[in-house]
Amino acid sequence: MAWAVLAAPGALATEPLNVTLAATERVPYLGEALPGGGYVAELVTEALRSQGYTVRLQFYPAARGLALLRRGEVDGLLPATEADAAPEQGLGASDAFPGDTVGLLKKTSTALPPGLATPGASLASALAALRQAGMRVGVVRGAAGEAGEGPEPADTAADDLQNLDKLERDRVSLLLIDKYTAADLITGRRPHLIGKLAFVPEVFQSRPFRVIFNTRTPQGRAQLAAFNAGLKQLRQGQGLARIQARHGLQPAPAVAPGEQRLVIGTVNNSDMLVMRQLAREFETAHPRVKLHWRVMDEGTLRTRLLSDLAIADGQFDVITLGAYEVPLWAQRGWLEPFGPLPAAYELDDLFPGVRAGLTHAGQLFALPFYAESSLTYYRTDLFRAAGLTLPAQPTWDDIATAAARLHRPEAGVYGICLRGRPGWGENLALITTMANAYGGRWFDERWRAELTSPPWHNAVTMYAQLLGRYGPPAPTQNGFNENLRLFALGRCAMWVDASVAAGTLYDPKRSQVAQQVAVTAAPRAVTDRGAAWLWSWSLAVPQSSSQRSVAQDFITWATSRGYIRSVARRYGWVAVPPGTRKSTYDSEEYRRVAPFHAAVRAALDGASVQARAPQHQYPGIQYVGIPEFPAIGSQVAVELAKVVSGQQTVPQALQRSQSLTTAAMAAAGYAPP
């Protein structure tokens, strides 16, 4: 059993109203490792918070959670489907809210009975057709009756992952499974299946979720009524839609007759939000085009984009990809190549290293929106008051010494802020550069993991000590955006992170410490090779898009020199997207308002030269440029976050990381276990 308290800042100041709910893992809707506990946790917490309650979630297996509810040891159970919410004395089901969507997953090569996937066909009729054709359907044990009569002949398994393995080995012909569950399992646990599976079109069944409350007592009945009232408020005020959007689970938008809809998936950082605001210029020039934005945090965006490919869902027309994804996705034929660009685009103005990273087999598959390396940001006023200085090339020991001197939590200032949120592009991006700086690497020349080596032990120990001793509270909840906000509010004495943050931190309109911030190189340890990362966010068009031509028109506009001038006119030169165009760094207007320009360009130039860190046979500095890395890295990131939260020691976390990495690489055919 694990539990989490979900605070309710708006709770009544008199007698506290508490509710304890038994929760069952249902990724990606609800789970301990999901941001905020997942969409369901956030929705339930917000609904009850609006009525004055503080919510505590306790995670249990479904059967145990129901038993606790029946005994009155918890107040409610979630998430429940229609089958779970059958009437039972003393228990009451809440109003429904959006749940999962069950369909039939198959190999792309599997032929279906004629007429199975017709518009308006029900899941029950499709199962009947499969039954008549003698095709076996894999189901999770105990879930066979959730879609009408249930699939027969059926093949049961303990869980969806086991069923997915059966489908790969042709032990079943199709799976009865939720679409997002399937996508997340494929991307996170079986990445070699991406692009090989697809759902039967037109055949889906939506299953709303509910919360079941113990209504034997007046308290339980009041909690049920409060939740329903809060849920109604969320629906009326668009709060429900906003929660779904944050977790990448919102439904597809409706398309008006004669309208071209472009769905743009992007990350929720300041540069991308500026692009969204300026996109009205593009819509004015293209009146038939309607832009629909799906803005998510970095980890959720990666999951949703890759899961879209995993099940051939085709939800996006413009996607925001990093330096890791573009070459791999282009090689696999998942992206639409760009043809000749107009002369006004000034292709030769792009930095050669950035352009090369987006090119495969001589063709461009994405255009760069901004590029970044990593830097050390620090508060000059705090350093001056403490009599401290940072060298042009600090070491991690220098950083630790300064953090200890500057840590004053009683004054609301923390010695250092670092990425702590688990994710291969969050905490692990920083930790991997630290391991490089200490002389470590992910794999040897035979693809054997080296995560228990002394350099990794030294790097993770330093990372955990910095955050544990001198970091802000709950550091595992903080990614790039959270730390950017903390530093801009004057809460961090130092921060090691992306160079793209400089535009915000030096902007007095967006930063309270714009006059007290300085930058220097990312820290080194035994070497500076691989100690600073190289990354770019670029825009691309997936092959699954039905609007490929107009999508590339949008990308050409959003990454052009003209777009940079538009940003400068509206927000100032300090706010323009950095790192992609030589003309930006040659501009006197930019140099005048961006005192960090030389440090950023030097960091980008240095990282470009070191695109392979020393003794690495794989591309990438803060990542490993192989298809399996997101799945491996996401699991390792969770293990290392547990060190910061005190759940395990450094040796325990590294041994677990070594074991799971070794197993994953063996399964992918790289190296024997």
C-alpha distance (Angstrom), angle and dihedral (degrees) to the residues before:
residue distance angle dihedral
M1 . . .
A2 3.78 . .
W3 3.75 128.5 .
A4 3.75 140.3 -164.8
V5 3.77 130.2 -166.5
L6 3.79 111.8 -136.6
A7 3.78 104.7 -158.6
A8 3.76 124.2 -137.5
P9 3.80 109.1 -149.8
G10 3.80 90.2 -176.4
A11 3.80 94.6 54.7
L12 3.78 118.7 130.7
A13 3.78 114.4 -88.9
T14 3.84 93.1 -137.6
E15 3.81 122.5 63.8
P16 3.82 106.3 -3.3
L17 3.79 116.8 -119.5
N18 3.78 110.2 -144.9
V19 3.78 130.1 -178.0
T20 3.82 125.6 -172.5
L21 3.79 116.5 -157.1
A22 3.80 129.2 -170.1
A23 3.80 108.4 -134.6
T24 3.78 129.2 -163.6
E25 3.80 120.6 -151.9
R26 3.80 110.3 -106.5
V27 3.78 106.1 161.7
P28 3.01 127.7 -130.6
Y29 3.82 91.8 20.4
L30 3.80 99.9 45.2
G31 3.80 131.2 8.0
E32 3.80 143.2 130.7
A33 3.82 93.1 -118.2
L34 3.82 95.1 48.5
P35 3.83 120.3 99.1
G36 3.79 106.7 -87.4
G37 3.80 89.3 -3.6
G38 3.80 90.3 -68.5
Y39 3.77 136.3 -74.8
V40 3.82 95.4 -57.6
A41 3.81 93.4 50.3
E42 3.80 92.1 49.8
L43 3.81 93.4 46.2
V44 3.80 94.7 48.7
T45 3.80 92.3 44.5
E46 3.80 93.0 49.2
A47 3.80 93.1 46.6
L48 3.81 93.3 51.6
R49 3.79 94.3 38.4
S50 3.79 89.8 59.0
Q51 3.81 86.8 59.7
G52 3.82 94.1 49.0
Y53 3.82 101.4 -95.2
T54 3.80 131.5 134.3
V55 3.79 111.5 -145.0
R56 3.80 127.9 -145.8
L57 3.80 117.8 -169.5
Q58 3.80 120.1 -157.9
F59 3.81 116.7 -170.6
Y60 3.81 117.9 -137.9
P61 3.79 138.2 151.7
A62 3.81 108.9 -84.6
A63 3.81 96.5 -107.9
R64 3.78 93.7 50.1
G65 3.79 92.4 46.3
L66 3.81 90.7 53.8
A67 3.81 91.1 48.0
L68 3.81 90.9 52.1
L69 3.80 90.0 49.8
R70 3.79 92.3 51.3
R71 3.82 90.3 50.8
G72 3.79 91.3 49.5
E73 3.82 93.9 -117.5
V74 3.82 91.5 125.4
D75 3.79 129.5 30.7
G76 3.79 99.1 -133.0
L77 3.80 149.0 -3.2
L78 3.81 130.4 -130.8
P79 2.92 149.4 -129.2
A80 3.79 101.1 15.8
T81 3.82 125.7 173.2
E82 3.79 126.5 -152.3
A83 3.80 90.4 -88.1
D84 3.81 91.3 51.9
A85 3.79 92.6 47.2
A86 3.82 96.0 63.1
P87 3.82 110.9 142.7
E88 3.80 114.3 -84.6
Q89 3.77 126.9 170.3
G90 3.79 111.7 -97.5
L91 3.80 95.3 13.2
G92 3.79 126.7 95.6
A93 3.80 129.7 -167.4
S94 3.78 121.3 -138.4
D95 3.76 126.7 -130.0
A96 3.80 112.7 -73.9
F97 3.80 125.6 -96.6
P98 3.83 130.1 -177.1
G99 3.79 112.3 -62.9
D100 3.79 135.7 164.9
T101 3.80 132.7 -39.2
V102 3.80 116.8 -132.7
G103 3.78 122.3 -156.3
L104 3.78 143.9 149.0
L105 3.81 117.3 -82.0
K106 3.79 120.6 -161.4
K107 3.76 142.2 161.5
T108 3.79 111.6 -84.8
S109 3.81 87.7 -120.9
T110 3.83 95.7 55.0
A111 3.81 113.8 108.9
L112 3.79 117.1 -138.7
P113 3.82 131.1 -146.4
P114 3.83 111.7 -91.3
G115 3.79 114.8 -86.9
L116 3.80 95.3 13.7
A117 3.81 97.3 123.6
T118 3.79 104.0 44.5
P119 3.82 125.0 146.0
G120 3.79 109.8 -87.0
A121 3.80 94.0 16.3
S122 3.80 114.1 148.1
L123 3.76 125.3 -132.1
A124 3.80 89.5 -120.9
S125 3.82 92.2 55.5
A126 3.81 90.7 47.6
L127 3.81 90.6 52.1
A128 3.80 89.4 49.8
A129 3.82 90.4 52.6
L130 3.79 90.9 49.7
R131 3.80 90.0 48.5
Q132 3.80 90.1 52.9
A133 3.82 90.7 48.5
G134 3.82 91.5 50.7
M135 3.81 93.7 -121.5
R136 3.80 114.8 152.8
V137 3.81 118.5 -126.8
G138 3.79 121.7 -157.2
V139 3.80 115.9 -135.3
V140 3.77 135.5 171.9
R141 3.78 112.6 -103.4
G142 3.79 109.3 -95.2
A143 3.83 94.0 19.6
A144 3.78 99.2 80.1
G145 3.78 93.9 101.6
E146 3.79 97.4 51.3
A147 3.80 95.8 94.6
G148 3.75 110.4 52.2
E149 3.79 112.9 -74.1
G150 3.78 92.8 -9.2
P151 3.79 128.8 -116.7
E152 3.77 117.7 -63.5
P153 2.91 128.8 -146.9
A154 3.80 84.3 39.3
D155 3.77 132.3 173.6
T156 3.79 113.2 -151.2
A157 3.78 127.9 -151.5
A158 3.78 135.9 179.8
D159 3.80 94.0 -111.9
D160 3.79 144.7 -5.6
L161 3.82 94.6 -94.2
Q162 3.79 91.2 57.4
N163 3.79 88.8 50.0
L164 3.80 90.7 50.0
D165 3.81 89.5 56.0
K166 3.81 89.7 49.9
L167 3.79 90.0 53.0
E168 3.80 91.4 51.0
R169 3.83 90.4 51.7
D170 3.83 92.8 46.4
R171 3.80 93.2 -116.2
V172 3.80 86.9 129.5
S173 3.80 130.1 25.6
L174 3.80 98.2 -143.9
L175 3.80 140.8 3.8
L176 3.78 129.5 -131.7
I177 3.82 99.6 -140.3
D178 3.79 143.9 137.5
K179 3.81 111.2 -94.5
Y180 3.82 97.4 -129.2
T181 3.81 92.7 42.9
A182 3.80 89.0 53.4
A183 3.79 92.6 47.0
D184 3.80 94.1 49.4
L185 3.80 93.2 46.9
I186 3.79 91.5 50.4
T187 3.80 95.0 48.1
G188 3.79 96.1 39.2
R189 3.79 103.5 36.1
R190 3.84 109.0 13.6
P191 3.82 106.4 29.7
H192 3.81 92.3 158.1
L193 3.83 87.1 72.1
I194 3.81 94.5 61.4
G195 3.79 109.2 124.5
K196 3.82 93.2 12.3
L197 3.81 98.7 85.7
A198 3.80 134.3 54.9
F199 3.78 138.8 173.9
V200 3.78 120.1 -110.6
P201 3.82 102.3 -102.3
E202 3.80 122.3 -117.1
V203 3.81 93.3 13.1
F204 3.80 110.1 103.9
Q205 3.77 137.2 126.4
S206 3.81 121.3 -155.2
R207 3.80 114.8 -144.6
P208 3.81 115.9 -163.8
F209 3.78 120.1 -142.1
R210 3.80 126.3 -130.5
V211 3.79 138.1 -178.7
I212 3.82 116.9 -122.6
F213 3.81 114.8 -145.7
N214 3.79 131.8 -165.6
T215 3.81 99.6 -112.7
R216 3.82 97.5 178.2
T217 3.81 89.4 99.5
P218 3.81 132.8 51.5
Q219 3.81 87.3 -119.2
G220 3.80 91.8 57.7
R221 3.78 93.1 46.9
A222 3.80 89.7 50.1
Q223 3.82 90.3 51.1
L224 3.81 91.4 51.4
A225 3.81 91.4 49.5
A226 3.82 91.1 46.3
F227 3.79 92.8 51.7
N228 3.80 92.7 49.5
A229 3.80 90.6 49.1
G230 3.81 91.8 49.0
L231 3.80 91.7 46.8
K232 3.80 90.1 52.4
Q233 3.81 90.1 52.6
L234 3.81 91.3 50.3
R235 3.79 91.0 52.3
Q236 3.79 93.9 47.7
G237 3.80 95.0 46.3
Q238 3.84 97.5 44.2
G239 3.80 89.1 -112.8
L240 3.80 91.0 126.8
A241 3.81 91.8 53.8
R242 3.81 91.1 48.5
I243 3.81 92.0 51.9
Q244 3.80 91.2 49.3
A245 3.80 90.2 48.9
R246 3.82 93.2 51.4
H247 3.79 89.4 56.9
G248 3.82 94.8 41.9
L249 3.80 93.0 -114.9
Q250 3.80 102.8 114.1
P251 3.82 118.2 128.3
A252 3.80 121.1 -106.5
P253 3.81 113.6 -85.9
A254 3.79 121.4 -110.5
V255 3.82 117.5 -104.9
A256 3.81 119.6 -136.7
P257 3.82 118.8 -137.9
G258 3.81 111.5 -83.7
E259 3.80 92.1 12.5
Q260 3.80 126.2 126.7
R261 3.77 108.6 -146.9
L262 3.80 120.6 -159.1
V263 3.79 114.9 -166.5
I264 3.80 109.3 -155.6
G265 3.79 119.8 -163.5
T266 3.78 112.1 -161.1
V267 3.79 144.3 153.0
N268 3.80 122.9 -97.0
N269 3.79 100.5 -117.7
S270 3.79 126.0 125.1
D271 3.83 96.8 -101.6
M272 3.79 92.7 53.2
L273 3.80 91.8 46.4
V274 3.81 89.0 53.6
M275 3.81 88.2 52.6
R276 3.79 89.4 53.6
Q277 3.80 91.2 52.6
L278 3.81 94.0 48.0
A279 3.81 92.9 45.0
R280 3.80 88.3 89.3
E281 3.81 84.8 80.6
F282 3.80 89.4 61.0
E283 3.81 92.5 46.1
T284 3.81 90.4 50.5
A285 3.81 89.8 53.8
H286 3.84 91.0 44.9
P287 3.84 105.2 39.2
R288 3.82 94.8 176.3
V289 3.80 92.2 55.3
K290 3.81 119.1 90.4
L291 3.80 116.2 -167.7
H292 3.79 117.5 -145.9
W293 3.81 113.9 -167.6
R294 3.78 125.9 -150.8
V295 3.81 104.4 -172.8
M296 3.81 117.7 -176.2
D297 3.78 140.8 160.5
E298 3.78 114.6 -88.0
G299 3.80 97.5 -98.7
T300 3.81 94.8 45.8
L301 3.81 91.3 46.9
R302 3.79 92.4 53.8
T303 3.79 91.3 48.3
R304 3.80 94.7 48.3
L305 3.82 95.6 45.4
L306 3.77 93.5 48.3
S307 3.79 92.6 42.8
D308 3.80 88.6 52.9
L309 3.80 87.8 59.4
A310 3.78 92.9 41.4
I311 3.81 93.3 64.5
A312 3.82 98.7 24.4
D313 3.81 90.2 -116.4
G314 3.82 97.5 155.6
Q315 3.80 96.6 -151.9
F316 3.83 98.5 141.6
D317 3.81 135.5 63.4
V318 3.81 99.8 177.2
I319 3.78 119.4 31.1
T320 3.79 132.6 -171.9
L321 3.79 110.5 -133.1
G322 3.77 134.0 -179.9
A323 3.78 131.2 -133.6
Y324 3.81 89.6 -92.8
E325 3.80 96.9 56.2
V326 3.81 104.8 42.4
P327 3.84 100.5 69.1
L328 3.80 93.4 40.2
W329 3.79 95.1 46.1
A330 3.81 92.0 44.9
Q331 3.80 90.8 51.3
R332 3.80 90.0 53.7
G333 3.78 94.4 50.2
W334 3.81 95.0 -113.5
L335 3.83 95.5 125.5
E336 3.80 133.1 64.3
P337 3.83 111.0 -121.5
F338 3.79 119.6 -127.8
G339 3.79 118.0 -116.6
P340 3.81 123.8 -148.3
L341 3.80 110.1 -38.1
P342 3.83 122.0 -137.7
A343 3.80 116.1 -92.4
A344 3.81 89.5 -116.7
Y345 3.81 89.1 66.3
E346 3.84 89.7 70.1
L347 3.78 95.8 -147.6
D348 3.82 92.3 -174.8
D349 3.82 88.8 62.1
L350 3.82 89.6 72.9
F351 3.81 116.2 97.4
P352 3.81 106.4 -99.5
G353 3.82 94.1 -129.3
V354 3.80 92.7 52.7
R355 3.80 92.2 46.7
A356 3.81 92.3 48.0
G357 3.80 91.2 54.8
L358 3.81 90.3 58.5
T359 3.80 95.8 47.6
H360 3.80 126.8 93.0
A361 3.80 125.4 177.7
G362 3.80 89.7 -9.8
Q363 3.81 95.6 -53.9
L364 3.80 131.2 106.2
F365 3.81 112.4 -124.1
A366 3.81 98.4 177.0
L367 3.80 139.4 16.3
P368 3.82 121.0 -131.7
F369 3.79 120.8 -111.4
Y370 3.80 95.6 179.4
A371 3.79 139.1 -20.9
E372 3.78 130.5 -149.3
S373 3.77 147.0 -177.9
S374 3.81 125.9 -169.4
L375 3.81 128.3 -90.6
T376 3.78 141.4 174.4
Y377 3.81 113.4 -108.9
Y378 3.81 117.6 -163.7
R379 3.79 140.9 172.6
T380 3.78 111.0 -110.1
D381 3.82 93.3 -163.5
L382 3.80 93.3 54.9
F383 3.81 92.9 45.5
R384 3.80 91.4 48.6
A385 3.81 92.8 49.1
A386 3.82 90.5 50.7
G387 3.81 93.7 45.0
L388 3.81 91.5 -117.4
T389 3.80 133.4 138.6
L390 3.79 133.7 -172.2
P391 3.81 119.7 -140.3
A392 3.79 120.5 -126.8
Q393 3.82 87.6 -105.0
P394 3.82 107.4 31.9
T395 3.78 124.8 -169.9
W396 3.79 125.2 -135.9
D397 3.81 87.1 -108.7
D398 3.83 88.3 57.3
I399 3.80 88.8 51.6
A400 3.82 92.5 49.5
T401 3.81 92.2 49.5
A402 3.79 92.5 50.6
A403 3.82 93.2 44.2
A404 3.81 91.0 54.8
R405 3.83 91.3 51.6
L406 3.82 95.8 45.0
H407 3.81 100.7 41.4
R408 3.81 107.0 114.7
P409 3.80 107.6 155.2
E410 3.80 91.1 166.5
A411 3.82 86.5 65.1
G412 3.79 92.9 43.6
V413 3.82 94.6 -106.6
Y414 3.80 120.9 120.7
G415 3.79 122.9 -157.0
I416 3.79 93.7 -127.0
C417 3.80 141.2 -3.4
L418 3.80 120.1 -149.5
R419 3.78 135.8 166.2
G420 3.79 108.2 -83.8
R421 3.80 103.9 160.4
P422 3.81 109.8 108.8
G423 3.79 115.3 -110.0
W424 3.78 137.8 110.2
G425 3.80 88.6 -111.5
E426 3.81 94.3 39.8
N427 3.83 123.0 45.3
L428 3.79 93.3 -1.5
A429 3.83 93.7 56.3
L430 3.80 89.8 61.3
I431 3.81 95.5 39.0
T432 3.81 91.9 51.8
T433 3.81 91.8 53.6
M434 3.81 87.9 48.6
A435 3.81 90.0 51.8
N436 3.82 88.8 50.4
A437 3.81 89.7 51.0
Y438 3.80 90.1 52.6
G439 3.83 90.0 51.0
G440 3.80 98.1 -99.0
R441 3.78 135.1 133.2
W442 3.78 137.8 -171.1
F443 3.82 98.0 -121.3
D444 3.76 140.8 12.4
E445 3.82 123.4 -129.7
R446 3.83 90.7 -79.2
W447 3.82 93.7 51.6
R448 3.80 93.7 -106.0
A449 3.80 112.9 149.9
E450 3.82 117.7 -111.9
L451 3.79 100.2 -171.1
T452 3.82 94.2 125.0
S453 3.81 92.5 55.7
P454 3.84 121.3 119.5
P455 3.83 93.6 -106.8
W456 3.81 91.3 56.7
H457 3.81 91.0 45.6
N458 3.81 91.0 51.3
A459 3.81 93.3 46.1
V460 3.82 96.2 48.1
T461 3.81 91.4 43.7
M462 3.82 90.9 53.7
Y463 3.82 91.4 45.5
A464 3.80 93.9 49.7
Q465 3.80 93.4 45.5
L466 3.79 92.9 50.1
L467 3.79 94.2 51.1
G468 3.79 95.4 36.6
R469 3.80 96.7 48.5
Y470 3.80 104.7 27.7
G471 3.80 107.0 16.8
P472 3.82 131.7 98.9
P473 3.82 122.2 -88.4
A474 3.83 117.2 -76.8
P475 3.82 93.2 10.7
T476 3.82 93.2 176.3
Q477 3.81 87.9 70.9
N478 3.81 92.7 59.0
G479 3.78 124.9 92.4
F480 3.80 130.1 161.5
N481 3.81 96.6 -62.2
E482 3.80 95.5 46.5
N483 3.81 92.8 49.9
L484 3.80 91.5 45.0
R485 3.79 88.5 55.4
L486 3.81 92.2 47.5
F487 3.80 93.5 50.3
A488 3.81 93.2 45.3
L489 3.81 88.5 53.1
G490 3.81 91.6 52.9
R491 3.81 96.3 -108.0
C492 3.83 98.9 121.0
A493 3.79 126.7 65.4
M494 3.82 90.8 -165.7
W495 3.77 137.9 7.9
V496 3.82 129.8 -175.0
D497 3.79 109.6 -157.0
A498 3.80 147.9 103.2
S499 3.79 121.8 -18.5
V500 3.81 89.1 -134.6
A501 3.83 88.6 75.9
A502 3.81 90.5 70.1
G503 3.80 93.0 80.3
T504 3.80 90.3 59.3
L505 3.79 98.2 39.8
Y506 3.82 94.0 50.6
D507 3.80 93.0 46.4
P508 3.85 111.4 95.5
K509 3.81 89.6 -155.7
R510 3.78 91.3 61.5
S511 3.81 105.2 24.7
Q512 3.79 130.9 57.6
V513 3.82 90.3 -158.9
A514 3.82 99.3 46.7
Q515 3.83 90.9 125.8
Q516 3.81 94.2 46.0
V517 3.82 102.8 48.6
A518 3.79 128.1 101.2
V519 3.79 134.8 171.2
T520 3.75 136.4 -141.2
A521 3.79 135.5 167.1
A522 3.79 123.3 -60.1
P523 3.83 110.6 -93.0
R524 3.78 122.6 -90.6
A525 3.80 130.0 -160.9
V526 3.82 119.5 -174.3
T527 3.83 89.7 -13.1
D528 3.78 140.3 11.5
R529 3.81 91.7 -143.9
G530 3.78 107.0 116.1
A531 3.82 92.2 -1.6
A532 3.82 92.6 121.0
W533 3.76 121.4 49.1
L534 3.80 131.3 -132.2
W535 3.79 120.2 -141.8
S536 3.75 141.3 154.7
W537 3.78 133.4 -170.5
S538 3.77 110.1 -142.7
L539 3.79 137.1 175.1
A540 3.80 122.2 -122.3
V541 3.80 141.0 165.2
P542 3.81 119.4 -121.6
Q543 3.79 117.8 -134.8
S544 3.81 88.5 -122.6
S545 3.83 92.0 66.4
S546 3.79 117.3 108.7
Q547 3.84 90.4 -158.8
R548 3.79 99.7 56.6
S549 3.81 98.5 141.1
V550 3.81 98.2 49.9
A551 3.82 89.5 39.7
Q552 3.81 89.7 59.2
D553 3.81 89.3 47.1
F554 3.80 88.6 56.7
I555 3.82 92.5 48.4
T556 3.81 91.7 49.0
W557 3.81 89.1 53.6
A558 3.83 95.0 45.3
T559 3.82 95.1 50.5
S560 3.80 98.3 39.9
R561 3.78 129.5 113.5
G562 3.80 86.7 -116.6
Y563 3.81 90.3 59.6
I564 3.82 90.3 53.4
R565 3.81 89.3 53.0
S566 3.83 89.4 50.2
V567 3.81 90.6 54.2
A568 3.80 90.5 48.0
R569 3.81 92.4 51.1
R570 3.80 94.2 49.7
Y571 3.81 104.1 32.5
G572 3.80 105.2 15.1
W573 3.79 131.7 -101.5
V574 3.81 92.1 -80.4
A575 3.84 88.5 68.4
V576 3.83 99.2 52.8
P577 3.83 118.1 118.0
P578 3.82 106.3 -93.1
G579 3.75 136.8 -145.0
T580 3.81 104.4 32.4
R581 3.83 110.3 79.9
K582 3.79 130.7 50.9
S583 3.80 90.6 -149.8
T584 3.81 90.9 64.0
Y585 3.81 92.3 59.0
D586 3.81 91.9 42.3
S587 3.80 90.8 54.3
E588 3.79 115.0 107.1
E589 3.82 89.8 -153.6
Y590 3.80 90.4 57.3
R591 3.81 94.8 44.4
R592 3.79 90.9 50.3
V593 3.81 95.5 56.9
A594 3.82 98.6 30.2
P595 3.82 108.6 63.1
F596 3.80 87.3 170.7
H597 3.83 93.5 63.2
A598 3.81 96.1 100.6
A599 3.82 93.4 48.7
V600 3.79 91.8 48.8
R601 3.78 94.1 48.2
A602 3.81 91.5 47.1
A603 3.80 90.7 50.2
L604 3.81 91.8 49.3
D605 3.81 92.3 47.2
G606 3.81 91.8 48.4
A607 3.79 94.0 47.0
S608 3.82 91.6 47.6
V609 3.80 89.8 57.3
Q610 3.83 89.9 49.1
A611 3.81 97.4 46.8
R612 3.80 84.0 135.0
A613 3.79 110.5 46.5
P614 3.83 116.4 -138.2
Q615 3.82 117.5 -65.6
H616 3.82 90.6 3.3
Q617 3.79 117.0 133.8
Y618 3.80 89.7 -170.2
P619 3.82 129.4 73.6
G620 3.77 120.5 -112.1
I621 3.79 136.9 64.1
Q622 3.82 104.9 -144.2
Y623 3.80 92.8 21.6
V624 3.79 139.6 32.0
G625 3.78 112.5 -111.6
I626 3.80 98.1 -132.7
P627 3.83 127.2 108.5
E628 3.79 93.5 -116.0
F629 3.79 95.9 56.9
P630 3.84 100.3 91.4
A631 3.81 91.1 55.8
I632 3.81 93.1 44.5
G633 3.79 94.8 40.1
S634 3.80 94.1 49.6
Q635 3.80 91.4 55.6
V636 3.81 93.6 45.1
A637 3.81 90.1 48.6
V638 3.80 90.4 57.4
E639 3.82 91.9 50.1
L640 3.81 92.6 50.8
A641 3.80 92.2 46.8
K642 3.80 87.6 58.2
V643 3.81 88.8 63.2
V644 3.80 90.8 58.4
S645 3.81 91.9 47.3
G646 3.83 91.0 49.3
Q647 3.81 96.1 -114.7
Q648 3.80 94.6 122.5
T649 3.80 141.7 2.9
V650 3.79 126.9 -103.1
P651 3.86 93.3 -104.8
Q652 3.82 90.9 48.2
A653 3.80 93.2 49.8
L654 3.79 93.7 46.3
Q655 3.80 93.0 47.2
R656 3.81 91.0 50.9
S657 3.80 89.8 46.6
Q658 3.80 91.0 49.3
S659 3.80 91.9 50.6
L660 3.79 97.2 48.1
T661 3.82 92.0 43.8
T662 3.80 91.6 49.9
A663 3.80 91.4 49.6
A664 3.82 93.1 47.5
M665 3.81 93.2 48.6
A666 3.79 91.2 48.4
A667 3.82 91.0 50.3
A668 3.80 89.1 50.9
G669 3.81 91.5 51.1
Y670 3.81 99.3 -111.5
A671 3.79 102.3 115.4
P672 3.80 139.6 -7.3
P673 3.84 116.1 -96.9
